[in-house]
Amino acid sequence: MAKGPEKNTKNKALHTKLLNRKKAKLQEEKRERALRLKELVAKINEKKRNDELDAK
């Protein structure tokens, strides 16, 4: 009895690898964006504190 055509696991494995790469890249970009935002907020808060101290 024939079991049908062979499964194409090579393309599936390549596709999974590419999707994993894409996910990792997006996660890394998200982390970098959050870090940049955090630094920017800290810088702005520091500037506000300095301005308040200078105003007094």
Helices and strands as residue ranges (DSSP letters): H 9-55
